[in-house]
C-alpha cells in the first residue's frame, strides 16, 4: 500500500492570475465554463456548439493538451437564496430545504508541456518534480501559447452559447484541494493507493475509460435522441454523452483530454498500422474489425483538409462510501456506454491509480500512447458535455427545474433589459390546466417583492391570496346599477391640473365620445383648452356631469372665448353623445359620484377590480376599463420609479368587443412610459383576433408562459414565431399530479431563451391558490369563522 501526503507533494509551484505553473514544468491556463441549461438546446444548437469548439481548438499549437473536466457532486439544497419573510415564503423555504441534487462544475484547461512530442512512457509519476525548476517569468514560448489560447477563448465566447471565464487563483487552489482530498468536506485526508482500490478519506474511487479506437462503435455525433421526452410526433435531442452527465445522479467526474498532435506523424503511424493489419487480417475476424475502423479514420482525415488529428481519452472517475454502491455506479455507466455502442476499458491496479492521479489538470499530459485513441478532432468533440443545471438569476420569480424540481429564480422583470425590451407577459392554457394557479404564483411573488398590482378580473380568482395581506389590498367589485366610485375629474387642488393630467383626461373623453374616428391634433388641443378653462372657472365638485353642464351652459360663447374654430370641437355632437352618461342617461349611474373613492386605493399595493357581472355588456365594460385606467394613472403610477403590473384575467371574455381591445391597447401604450408590465391570460392565442391591434399587443409581449394543451400548439408557434425546438419543448410538457412530488410543467420563453420549468408548491401555497371546487369551499368556510386567511390555511391543512 502506498500513501500520498499532498502537503509533501504539492502539484502547484505557483499561480499567476489564471495560470498554474505546475511542479512538473507544465503551464496550465484555467477557465470556468458557463454552459447553457439542460433541455434548452435543439439539434442545431448542438451542431453549432460542436462547430464552435472545432473552430476554436483546431488552430492551437502542436503539443498543446486540452482538458475539459465536468465535476458532478451530490449536494443538499439549503434554501438560503429563497426569500423567507411572509407566511407563504416561509412555507416554500421549508418545503425545499434538504432536497438532494447534483451540483455541476465545469472547467477547461489548456496545458503547455515540456514534452512537445507528448511521447510519455506507460507510467509517469505525477508528483515527480522537474529538474530544471519552474519558469519564474513568462518566456517567449509561454507568451505565444497564452496568445493562441486567448484567441481560442475569444472565439468560444463570441459564439454566445458558451462562456469561458478565467479562474481566480483562490478557485484554482480550492479545486486542487477538493480533487486530492477526494471531495471529503470538513477535514483533510490522505490518498491510499492499494492494489485493488484507491481510497481518499471515506470515499472509494474507481474509473472507466475510452482509451482506444476499438472502444468506439460505428459512429458518434454531436447529439442523439432523448428517449425520455421524444414521442411519435416529435424528436427531443440531447448531447451524445449527456447520459453520463447530470442524469447519472451520482458523484463523478467526466474528463475529456485531447492531445493536439502533428497531423503528418500520426497519418504515417496509421498507414503503418493498416499495413501491418493487412498482412494479418486473415488470422482472425477481430483484426478485420480493427483494420476497418482504422481505415475509416484515415479516410476521414485524408478527405477533409480541415481535419485536425488528435489523440484523446474520455474517462469517468466515480466514488462512493461502499464497494457495493461503487459497483452499482459502474454498472450504470457501462449501461450508458452500451446505449452509445461504446465499450469502455476498466483499468485495474497500477492502471487505475495512473488514471485517477493523472486526470488532475497539471498531470493530464502524462498519458502514454497506449492510454489514448487516435482520431479526428471533430470526432472527439462529440464527447463534450455542453449543458448544465438550470441557472438561477439573482432575483426573480421561483419556478422549479426539470431535473430535481429544485427552485430556480427567473428574472422575468429584467431591470437592465439584458434579455427583453418589454416585460409584458401572457399565459396560455385551456380550462382546467392551471392558468389561474400559475398566475397566482407569479403575481403573489411580484407582490411580495414590492411590485404594485392591479388585477382586472372577470372570474374571482385572486381574492383568497389577497386576504393574506389584509391591510394592503382593496377589491372594487362592480354591482349592477352601481358605480365603482372612480371620478376621473376629481382633484384635490388646482395644482393637480398639469399638462399630463389634462392629456389623460382628454384621452379619456375622446375614448367616450369619439371612439369611432381618429382624433386630430387640433381636436386634442381644443379639448385640453376647454378642460383647463373648466377647472379654472369651476372650483369644486368636479365630475363628468359638472363638466357636461359647464359646456351646456356656456355653449354660445365657449369656443369664441377660447379662440377655438367650430370645426375643431363640435359642441352639439359632444352633448348628444355624452348625454348617455349624465342626468337621466342610460349609463349615468357609472359617473354619479362626485366625491372620488380612489384615495381608498392610493396606498394599497394590490387592487382587484372584479367585473364579473359586467362581462357581457360591451358598453359598460368598455367604460369600466376607461375608468380603471384613469384611476391607475392618478394613483398607482404617480411615482414612475415604482414597479407596477396590470393583469387582465379571463381576457378572452373582455375581447369579444372591438372597443375593449382598443381600450386595452391604450394600456400597452401607456405602460411604456411607466416602470411597469401588462399580463394577459388566455385559453388560446386564437382568442386574440387577427388584426393590427392584436399584432401590436403580441409584438410588445416578450415573456410567454404556456401550460399543457392537448389540442396542440400550432397557432401559438405561428403567431409568436416560435422555433422548432420551442415546439418540441411544448410537446414534451408532462404533468405529474400524483405521488409525493406533484407538479405541473410549463414552457417559459424570456426574449430568445426558452425552457420547460415545473411548478411544485408546498401545501400552504396550494391552499392559497385554490379557486374553485369542494376544497376551496371547505377552506373558505374555515376563513369565515376565523376571519384570518393564514389561520384558515393552517387549520385546513391540519384537517386534511
C-alpha positions in Angstrom: 0.0 0.0 0.0 1.2 3.5 -0.8 0.1 6.7 0.9 0.3 10.1 -0.7 0.6 13.1 1.6 -0.3 16.1 -0.5 1.5 18.7 1.7 4.8 17.0 0.8 3.9 16.6 -2.9 2.3 19.8 -3.9 1.2 19.7 -7.6 1.3 23.5 -7.9 4.5 25.6 -7.7 2.9 29.0 -8.4 -0.3 30.6 -9.7 -0.3 33.9 -11.6 -3.8 35.2 -12.5 -5.5 32.1 -14.0 -2.2 30.4 -15.0 -0.8 27.4 -13.0 3.0 26.8 -13.0 3.0 23.1 -12.1 5.6 21.2 -10.2 6.4 19.1 -13.3 7.1 22.1 -15.5 3.7 22.2 -17.2 1.9 25.6 -17.7 -1.9 25.4 -17.4 -4.4 28.1 -18.3 -7.6 27.6 -16.3 -11.1 28.6 -17.2 -14.6 28.1 -15.7 -17.1 27.1 -18.4 -20.6 28.6 -18.3 -22.8 26.3 -20.2 -26.5 26.5 -21.5 -29.2 24.9 -19.4 -30.0 21.3 -19.8 -33.1 20.7 -22.2 -32.7 24.2 -23.7 -30.7 23.1 -26.8 -32.0 21.9 -30.1 -30.3 19.6 -32.6 -29.0 22.7 -34.5 -27.7 24.2 -31.2 -25.7 21.1 -30.5 -24.3 21.2 -34.1 -23.4 24.9 -33.7 -21.7 24.4 -30.4 -19.7 21.4 -31.8 -18.7 23.6 -34.7 -17.6 26.5 -32.4 -15.4 24.1 -30.3 -13.8 22.8 -33.5 -13.0 26.2 -34.9 -11.7 27.4 -31.6 -9.4 24.4 -30.9 -8.2 23.3 -34.3 -5.5 26.1 -34.6 -3.9 25.5 -31.2 -0.2 24.7 -31.4 1.1 21.2 -31.8 1.9 19.7 -28.4 -0.9 21.5 -26.5 -3.2 19.5 -24.3 -6.9 20.5 -23.8 -8.6 19.0 -20.8 -12.3 19.6 -20.2 -13.4 18.5 -16.7 -17.1 18.1 -15.6 -17.4 17.5 -11.9 -20.8 16.3 -10.6 -21.3 16.3 -6.8 -24.3 15.2 -4.7 -25.4 18.1 -2.6 -28.3 19.0 -0.3 -30.3 22.2 -1.1 -30.0 24.8 1.6 -32.9 27.2 0.6 -30.6 30.1 1.6 -31.3 32.1 -1.6 -35.1 31.9 -1.2 -37.0 34.7 0.5 -38.1 33.8 4.0 -40.3 36.6 5.4 -44.0 36.1 4.7 -46.2 33.1 5.5 -46.0 31.6 2.0 -42.3 32.4 1.6 -41.5 30.5 4.8 -43.6 27.5 3.7 -41.7 27.4 0.3 -38.3 27.8 2.1 -39.0 24.9 4.4 -40.6 22.7 1.7 -37.4 22.6 -0.5 -34.7 22.7 2.2 -32.7 19.5 2.4 -33.6 18.2 -1.1 -30.8 16.3 -2.8 -29.5 17.4 -6.2 -26.4 17.1 -8.3 -24.1 20.2 -8.5 -22.2 20.6 -11.7 -18.9 22.5 -12.1 -17.2 22.6 -15.5 -13.6 23.6 -16.1 -11.4 23.9 -19.2 -7.6 23.7 -19.0 -5.1 24.4 -21.8 -1.7 22.8 -21.0 1.7 23.7 -22.4 4.0 20.8 -21.8 7.8 20.5 -21.6 7.5 17.3 -23.7 6.2 18.7 -27.0 6.2 15.3 -28.7 3.8 14.0 -25.9 5.6 10.6 -26.1 5.3 9.6 -22.5 6.3 6.2 -21.1 3.4 4.0 -19.8 3.6 5.2 -16.2 4.6 8.7 -15.2 4.9 9.7 -11.5 2.7 12.8 -11.4 4.4 14.1 -8.3 7.9 14.0 -9.8 9.4 17.5 -9.8 11.0 18.7 -13.0 14.8 19.0 -12.7 15.2 22.4 -14.4 12.9 24.2 -12.0 9.8 26.2 -12.6 9.9 29.2 -15.0 10.0 32.3 -12.9 8.6 34.6 -15.6 6.8 34.1 -18.8 9.2 33.4 -21.7 8.5 33.8 -25.4 7.2 30.3 -25.7 4.7 30.8 -22.9 3.6 34.2 -24.3 3.0 32.6 -27.7 0.9 29.9 -26.0 -1.1 32.4 -24.0 -1.8 34.3 -27.2 -3.1 31.2 -29.0 -5.3 30.2 -26.1 -6.7 33.7 -25.8 -7.7 33.6 -29.4 -9.5 30.3 -28.9 -11.3 31.6 -25.8 -12.4 34.7 -27.6 -13.8 32.6 -30.4 -15.8 30.4 -28.0 -17.1 33.5 -26.1 -18.2 35.1 -29.4 -20.3 32.1 -30.2 -22.6 33.3 -27.4 -23.8 29.8 -26.4 -20.8 29.1 -24.1 -18.8 31.5 -21.9 -15.2 30.8 -20.6 -14.3 32.8 -17.5 -10.7 32.9 -16.3 -10.5 31.2 -12.9 -9.3 33.2 -9.8 -6.3 31.8 -8.0 -8.4 31.0 -4.9 -10.8 28.9 -7.1 -7.8 27.1 -8.6 -6.4 26.2 -5.1 -9.8 25.1 -3.9 -10.3 22.9 -7.0 -6.9 21.2 -6.4 -7.6 20.7 -2.7 -11.0 19.2 -3.4 -9.6 16.8 -6.0 -6.8 15.4 -4.0 -8.9 15.4 -0.8 -11.4 13.1 -2.6 -14.2 15.7 -2.2 -14.4 14.9 1.5 -15.7 18.0 3.3 -14.8 19.2 6.8 -11.4 17.5 7.1 -8.1 16.9 5.3 -7.1 13.4 4.4 -4.6 11.2 2.6 -4.7 9.2 -0.7 -4.3 5.5 -0.1 -3.3 3.6 -3.2 -3.8 -0.2 -2.8 -3.6 -2.8 -5.4 -7.3 -3.4 -5.5 -8.7 0.0 -4.5 -8.0 3.7 -4.3 -9.3 5.3 -1.0 -9.3 9.0 -0.2 -10.8 9.6 3.2 -14.1 7.8 3.5 -14.6 7.6 -0.3 -13.5 4.7 -2.6 -12.6 5.7 -6.1 -12.9 3.9 -9.4 -12.6 4.7 -13.1 -13.8 3.7 -16.6 -12.2 5.0 -19.7 -12.4 5.2 -23.5 -8.7 4.9 -24.5 -8.6 3.2 -27.9 -10.2 3.5 -31.3 -11.5 -0.1 -30.7 -13.8 1.3 -27.9 -16.0 3.2 -30.4 -19.0 1.8 -32.3 -19.8 2.7 -35.9 -20.4 6.4 -35.3 -20.5 9.3 -32.9 -22.5 12.5 -33.4 -23.0 15.9 -31.8 -26.4 14.9 -30.4 -28.8 12.0 -30.1 -32.5 11.4 -29.4 -33.6 12.0 -25.8 -35.8 8.9 -25.3 -37.5 10.3 -22.1 -39.1 13.2 -23.9 -39.3 12.1 -27.5 -42.7 10.9 -28.7 -44.2 9.6 -32.0 -44.7 13.1 -33.5 -41.6 14.9 -32.4 -37.9 14.3 -31.5 -36.3 15.9 -28.5 -32.4 16.0 -28.6 -29.7 15.7 -26.0 -25.9 15.8 -26.3 -24.2 12.5 -27.4 -22.9 11.6 -23.9 -25.4 13.6 -21.8 -26.4 10.4 -20.1 -23.1 10.4 -18.4 -23.7 14.0 -17.0 -26.5 15.3 -14.8 -28.8 12.4 -15.3 -26.3 9.9 -13.9 -27.2 11.3 -10.4 -24.0 10.0 -8.6 -20.7 11.6 -7.6 -18.5 11.5 -10.6 -16.1 13.4 -12.9 -16.1 13.3 -16.7 -12.6 14.0 -18.1 -12.2 14.7 -21.8 -8.5 15.0 -22.6 -7.2 16.0 -26.1 -3.6 15.9 -27.3 -3.2 18.1 -30.3 -0.6 16.2 -32.4 1.3 16.6 -35.6 -1.1 15.5 -38.4 1.7 14.0 -40.6 3.3 12.0 -37.8 0.0 10.2 -36.9 -1.0 9.8 -40.5 2.2 7.9 -41.1 1.5 5.8 -37.9 -2.0 4.9 -39.1 -0.6 4.0 -42.5 1.9 1.7 -40.8 -0.9 0.1 -38.6 -3.0 -0.5 -41.7 -0.1 -2.2 -43.5 0.5 -4.5 -40.5 -3.2 -5.3 -40.2 -3.5 -6.0 -43.9 -0.8 -8.7 -43.5 -2.5 -10.3 -40.5 -6.2 -9.8 -41.3 -6.5 -13.4 -42.4 -5.6 -14.5 -38.8 -8.9 -13.6 -37.2 -12.1 -11.6 -37.5 -11.0 -9.1 -34.7 -8.1 -7.9 -36.9 -10.6 -7.3 -39.8 -12.8 -5.1 -37.5 -9.7 -3.1 -36.3 -8.5 -2.7 -39.8 -11.9 -1.4 -40.9 -12.1 1.1 -38.1 -8.5 2.5 -38.6 -9.1 2.7 -42.4 -12.3 4.7 -41.8 -10.4 7.2 -39.5 -7.6 7.6 -42.1 -10.1 8.0 -44.9 -11.8 10.8 -43.0 -8.5 12.6 -42.3 -7.4 12.3 -45.9 -10.8 13.5 -47.3 -11.1 16.6 -45.0 -8.5 19.3 -45.5 -9.8 20.9 -42.3 -9.2 17.8 -40.2 -7.0 18.0 -37.2 -5.6 14.7 -36.0 -5.5 14.2 -32.2 -5.0 11.6 -29.6 -7.6 11.6 -26.8 -9.1 10.0 -23.8 -12.5 10.1 -22.1 -12.5 8.8 -18.6 -15.1 8.8 -15.8 -13.8 8.9 -12.2 -16.5 8.0 -9.7 -16.7 7.4 -6.0 -18.8 6.1 -3.1 -18.5 5.2 0.5 -19.1 1.4 0.0 -17.8 -1.0 -2.6 -21.4 -2.2 -3.3 -22.5 1.3 -4.3 -19.4 1.7 -6.4 -20.3 -1.4 -8.4 -23.9 0.0 -9.0 -22.4 3.2 -10.4 -20.0 1.3 -12.6 -22.9 -0.8 -13.9 -25.0 2.4 -14.7 -22.1 3.9 -16.6 -21.5 0.7 -18.6 -25.2 0.7 -19.5 -25.0 4.3 -20.8 -21.9 3.4 -22.8 -23.7 0.3 -24.2 -26.5 2.5 -25.5 -23.9 4.6 -27.3 -22.4 1.4 -28.8 -19.1 2.2 -26.9 -17.1 -0.5 -25.0 -15.2 1.1 -22.1 -11.9 0.0 -20.7 -11.8 -0.9 -17.0 -8.3 -0.1 -15.5 -7.2 -2.1 -12.5 -4.3 -2.0 -10.1 -1.5 0.3 -11.2 -3.5 1.5 -14.2 -6.4 2.7 -12.1 -4.0 4.7 -9.9 -2.4 6.2 -13.1 -5.8 7.2 -14.5 -7.2 8.8 -11.3 -4.0 10.8 -10.4 -3.2 11.9 -14.0 -6.8 13.2 -14.5 -5.8 16.3 -12.5 -5.2 19.2 -14.9 -1.5 19.6 -14.0 -0.8 16.0 -14.9 -3.2 15.3 -17.8 -0.2 15.4 -20.3 1.2 12.2 -18.6 -0.8 9.6 -20.5 1.1 7.3 -22.9 0.1 6.4 -26.4 -1.4 3.1 -25.1 -3.9 5.2 -23.0 -5.1 7.3 -25.9 -7.2 6.8 -29.0 -6.2 8.4 -32.3 -8.9 10.2 -34.3 -10.0 13.5 -35.8 -10.8 16.4 -33.6 -14.4 16.6 -34.9 -15.0 13.0 -33.8 -13.5 13.6 -30.3 -15.6 16.8 -29.7 -18.8 14.8 -30.0 -17.8 13.6 -26.5 -18.0 17.0 -24.9 -20.9 17.7 -22.5 -22.4 21.1 -23.4 -25.1 21.8 -20.9 -25.5 22.1 -17.2 -28.1 22.7 -14.4 -30.8 25.2 -14.7 -29.5 28.7 -13.7 -31.0 30.9 -11.1 -30.9 34.7 -11.6 -30.0 37.0 -8.7 -33.7 37.9 -8.3 -36.9 36.8 -9.8 -39.9 34.5 -9.6 -39.5 31.0 -8.2 -40.2 28.1 -10.6 -38.7 24.6 -10.5 -36.1 22.9 -12.7 -37.0 19.8 -14.7 -34.2 17.6 -13.2 -34.6 17.7 -9.4 -37.7 20.0 -9.0 -35.3 22.5 -7.3 -36.3 26.1 -7.0 -35.0 28.3 -9.9 -35.2 32.1 -9.7 -36.0 33.5 -13.2 -35.8 37.3 -13.7 -38.9 37.9 -15.8 -38.7 41.7 -15.0 -35.2 42.2 -16.3 -34.5 45.6 -14.8 -31.5 46.3 -17.0 -33.2 44.9 -20.2 -30.4 42.4 -21.0 -32.9 39.8 -22.3 -36.1 41.6 -23.0 -37.1 45.2 -24.1 -40.7 44.9 -22.9 -41.6 42.9 -19.8 -45.3 42.3 -20.7 -46.4 38.7 -20.4 -49.1 36.3 -21.5 -50.2 33.0 -20.0 -51.8 30.5 -22.5 -53.7 27.4 -21.2 -57.0 25.7 -21.8 -59.6 25.4 -18.9 -58.5 23.1 -16.1 -54.8 23.2 -16.9 -54.0 25.6 -14.0 -53.6 29.0 -15.6 -55.1 30.8 -12.6 -52.8 28.8 -10.3 -49.8 29.8 -12.3 -50.9 33.5 -12.5 -51.4 33.5 -8.7 -47.9 32.1 -8.3 -46.3 34.8 -10.5 -48.5 37.7 -9.1 -48.1 36.7 -5.5 -44.3 36.7 -5.7 -44.2 40.0 -7.6 -46.4 41.5 -4.8 -44.2 40.2 -2.0 -41.1 41.7 -3.7 -42.7 45.2 -3.6 -44.4 45.5 -7.0 -47.9 47.2 -7.1 -50.6 45.1 -8.7 -53.8 45.9 -10.5 -55.9 42.9 -11.4 -58.9 43.3 -13.8 -60.7 40.0 -13.1 -63.8 38.6 -14.6 -63.6 35.3 -12.6 -62.8 36.0 -8.9 -59.5 34.1 -8.8 -57.4 36.4 -6.6 -59.3 37.4 -3.6 -58.1 34.4 -1.5 -54.4 35.1 -1.7 -55.2 38.8 -1.3 -56.8 38.1 2.1 -53.3 37.0 3.4 -52.4 40.7 3.3 -55.5 42.4 4.9 -54.0 45.9 5.2 -52.5 46.0 1.7 -55.3 45.1 -0.7 -58.6 46.5 -2.0 -61.3 44.8 -4.0 -63.6 47.0 -6.1 -66.5 44.9 -7.2 -68.9 46.1 -9.9 -72.6 45.5 -9.0 -75.4 46.1 -11.4 -76.6 49.7 -11.5 -73.9 50.9 -9.2 -70.7 52.8 -9.8 -67.1 51.9 -8.9 -66.5 55.1 -7.0 -64.0 56.4 -9.5 -64.3 60.0 -10.6 -61.8 60.9 -13.4 -62.4 64.6 -12.8 -61.6 64.6 -9.1 -58.8 66.9 -8.0 -57.6 67.8 -4.5 -56.4 71.3 -5.7 -55.7 73.3 -8.8 -52.1 72.1 -8.6 -53.3 68.7 -9.8 -54.2 70.2 -13.2 -50.9 69.9 -15.0 -50.2 69.0 -18.7 -50.1 65.2 -18.0 -53.5 65.3 -16.2 -55.1 67.3 -19.0 -53.6 64.9 -21.6 -55.0 61.9 -19.7 -58.5 63.4 -19.3 -58.7 64.5 -22.9 -57.8 60.9 -24.0 -60.5 59.6 -21.6 -63.1 61.9 -23.1 -62.2 61.1 -26.7 -62.5 57.4 -25.8 -66.0 58.0 -24.6 -67.4 60.3 -27.3 -65.2 59.9 -30.3 -64.2 56.2 -30.3 -65.2 55.7 -33.9 -62.9 58.2 -35.6 -59.2 59.2 -35.5 -58.6 62.3 -33.2 -56.7 65.1 -34.9 -54.1 67.3 -33.1 -56.4 70.3 -33.5 -59.3 68.4 -31.7 -57.0 67.3 -28.9 -55.7 70.8 -28.3 -59.3 72.1 -28.3 -60.5 69.7 -25.6 -57.4 70.4 -23.4 -58.2 74.2 -23.6 -61.8 73.6 -22.6 -60.8 71.3 -19.7 -58.3 73.9 -18.3 -60.9 76.6 -18.7 -63.4 74.4 -16.8 -61.1 73.8 -13.8 -60.2 77.5 -13.6 -63.9 78.6 -13.6 -65.5 75.7 -11.6 -63.8 75.5 -8.1 -65.5 72.5 -6.5 -67.4 69.2 -7.1 -65.7 68.4 -10.4 -67.3 65.5 -12.2 -68.3 64.4 -15.7 -71.8 65.8 -15.1 -70.4 69.1 -13.9 -68.2 69.3 -17.0 -71.2 68.5 -19.2 -73.3 71.2 -17.6 -70.5 73.7 -17.8 -70.2 73.2 -21.6 -74.0 73.2 -22.0 -74.5 76.5 -20.2 -71.5 78.2 -22.0 -72.2 76.7 -25.4 -72.9 80.1 -27.1 -69.6 81.8 -26.1 -67.2 79.0 -25.1 -65.4 78.4 -28.4 -65.2 82.1 -29.2 -63.8 83.0 -25.7 -61.1 80.3 -26.1 -60.4 81.0 -29.8 -61.4 77.5 -31.0 -62.7 77.1 -34.5 -66.1 75.2 -34.5 -64.6 72.6 -36.9 -62.2 71.5 -34.1 -64.9 70.9 -31.4 -68.5 70.1 -32.2 -70.4 71.1 -29.1 -73.8 69.6 -30.3 -72.2 66.3 -31.1 -70.4 66.2 -27.8 -73.5 67.0 -25.7 -75.6 64.5 -27.7 -73.2 61.5 -27.2 -72.3 62.3 -23.6 -75.9 62.7 -22.6 -75.9 58.9 -22.2 -73.5 59.2 -19.2 -75.2 62.1 -17.3 -78.6 63.1 -15.8 -81.2 60.5 -16.8 -78.9 58.9 -19.4 -78.7 55.1 -19.7 -75.3 54.8 -18.2 -75.4 57.9 -15.9 -75.0 55.6 -12.8 -71.4 54.9 -13.8 -70.5 58.5 -13.2 -72.9 59.5 -10.5 -70.3 60.0 -7.8 -68.8 63.5 -7.4 -66.6 62.6 -4.4 -63.8 60.4 -5.5 -63.1 57.0 -3.9 -59.7 56.4 -5.5 -58.0 57.8 -2.4 -59.0 54.4 -0.9 -56.7 52.6 -3.3 -53.8 55.1 -3.3 -51.9 53.3 -0.5 -53.0 49.8 -1.5 -50.4 47.7 -3.3 -52.9 45.1 -4.5 -56.0 46.3 -6.2 -58.5 43.8 -7.7 -61.3 45.1 -9.9 -64.0 42.3 -10.1 -66.1 42.9 -13.2 -67.8 39.5 -13.3 -71.3 41.0 -13.5 -70.4 43.2 -16.4 -68.6 40.8 -18.7 -71.5 40.6 -21.3 -72.2 44.3 -21.6 -70.0 45.9 -24.2 -70.7 49.5 -23.3 -70.4 49.2 -19.5 -67.2 47.0 -19.8 -65.6 49.5 -22.1 -66.4 52.4 -19.8 -65.3 50.5 -16.8 -61.9 49.8 -18.4 -61.5 53.5 -19.1 -62.5 54.5 -15.6 -60.0 51.9 -14.2 -57.3 53.3 -16.4 -57.9 56.9 -15.2 -57.7 55.6 -11.6 -54.4 53.7 -12.3 -52.8 56.8 -13.9 -53.8 59.0 -11.0 -52.8 56.8 -8.1 -50.6 53.8 -8.9 -48.4 55.5 -11.4 -47.9 58.9 -9.9 -44.5 57.6 -8.9 -42.8 56.4 -12.0 -39.9 54.8 -10.2 -42.3 52.3 -8.6 -42.9 49.0 -10.3 -46.4 48.1 -11.3 -48.3 45.3 -13.1 -51.7 45.3 -14.7 -53.2 41.8 -15.2 -56.2 41.0 -17.3 -57.6 37.7 -16.3 -60.3 35.9 -18.4 -59.1 38.2 -21.1 -61.0 36.5 -23.9 -64.3 37.5 -22.3 -63.2 41.1 -22.5 -62.1 40.7 -26.1 -65.5 39.9 -27.5 -65.9 43.6 -28.3 -63.7 45.7 -30.6 -63.7 48.8 -28.5 -62.5 46.8 -25.5 -59.4 45.6 -27.4 -58.6 49.2 -28.4 -59.1 50.2 -24.8 -56.6 47.6 -23.8 -54.1 48.7 -26.5 -54.1 52.1 -24.7 -52.8 50.4 -21.6 -50.0 48.9 -23.7 -49.1 52.3 -25.0 -49.3 54.0 -21.5 -47.2 51.3 -19.9 -44.2 52.2 -22.0 -43.9 55.5 -20.0 -44.1 53.6 -16.7 -41.9 51.2 -14.8 -44.5 48.5 -15.5 -45.8 45.5 -17.3 -49.1 44.1 -18.5 -50.1 40.5 -18.3 -53.0 38.8 -20.1 -54.4 35.3 -19.5 -56.0 33.4 -22.5 -57.2 29.9 -23.1 -55.9 30.0 -26.7 -54.0 32.6 -28.8 -56.9 32.3 -31.2 -59.0 34.3 -28.8 -56.9 37.3 -29.8 -58.5 38.5 -33.1 -56.1 38.6 -36.1 -55.9 42.3 -36.6 -53.3 45.1 -36.3 -54.3 45.9 -32.6 -53.6 42.2 -31.6 -50.4 42.2 -33.6 -49.2 45.3 -31.7 -50.1 43.6 -28.4 -48.2 40.4 -29.3 -45.2 42.4 -30.5 -44.9 44.1 -27.1 -45.1 40.8 -25.3 -41.7 39.2 -24.6 -42.4 36.8 -21.7 -44.5 33.8 -22.7 -45.9 31.1 -20.4 -47.8 28.1 -21.9 -49.2 25.2 -20.0 -50.2 21.8 -21.5 -52.6 21.9 -24.4 -53.8 18.6 -25.8 -55.2 20.3 -28.9 -51.6 21.3 -29.9 -49.5 24.4 -30.2 -49.5 25.2 -34.0 -51.3 28.5 -33.8 -49.1 29.6 -30.8 -46.0 28.7 -32.8 -47.2 30.6 -35.9 -48.4 33.8 -34.2 -45.4 34.1 -31.8 -42.8 33.0 -34.4 -41.6 30.2 -32.1 -38.7 27.9 -33.2 -39.0 24.2 -34.0 -37.2 23.5 -30.7 -39.7 25.7 -28.8 -42.4 23.5 -30.4 -40.6 20.3 -29.3 -40.3 21.7 -25.8 -44.0 22.5 -25.8 -44.9 19.0 -27.0 -42.7 17.5 -24.3 -44.7 19.0 -21.4 -45.9 16.4 -18.9 -47.7 17.0 -15.6 -47.5 14.7 -12.6 -50.5 15.2 -10.3 -50.0 12.1 -8.2 -47.3 10.9 -5.7 -45.4 12.9 -3.1 -44.0 15.5 -5.5 -46.9 16.8 -7.6 -46.0 19.3 -10.3 -47.2 20.9 -13.5 -44.8 21.6 -16.3 -44.8 24.8 -18.4 -43.0 26.4 -21.3 -41.4 29.7 -20.5 -39.8 31.9 -23.1 -38.0 35.1 -21.9 -36.9 37.0 -25.0 -35.0 34.4 -27.1 -34.3 32.0 -24.2 -36.8 29.1 -23.6 -37.0 26.0 -21.5 -39.5 23.8 -19.7 -40.0 24.6 -16.0 -42.0 22.9 -13.3 -44.3 24.3 -10.6 -44.2 22.4 -7.4 -45.5 24.2 -4.3 -46.0 23.3 -0.6 -49.5 22.6 0.8 -49.8 26.1 2.2 -49.3 27.7 -1.2 -51.5 25.2 -2.9 -54.3 26.1 -0.5 -53.8 29.9 -1.1 -54.2 29.4 -4.8 -57.3 27.2 -4.9 -60.0 28.9 -6.9 -63.0 26.6 -7.0 -64.3 23.2 -6.1 -65.1 21.5 -2.7 -61.6 22.1 -1.4 -62.0 25.8 -1.9 -65.4 25.8 -0.3 -64.1 24.0 2.8 -61.2 26.4 3.2 -63.5 29.5 2.8 -65.9 28.1 5.4 -63.0 28.0 7.9 -62.0 31.5 6.9 -65.5 32.8 7.5 -65.3 31.6 11.1 -61.7 32.8 11.9 -61.5 35.9 9.7 -57.8 35.2 9.2 -56.7 33.5 6.0 -53.3 32.4 7.4 -55.1 30.6 10.3 -57.7 29.2 7.9 -55.0 27.7 5.7 -53.1 26.1 8.6 -56.3 24.6 10.0 -57.4 23.3 6.6 -54.0 21.6 6.1 -54.3 20.1 9.6 -57.7 18.7 8.8 -56.6 17.2 5.5 
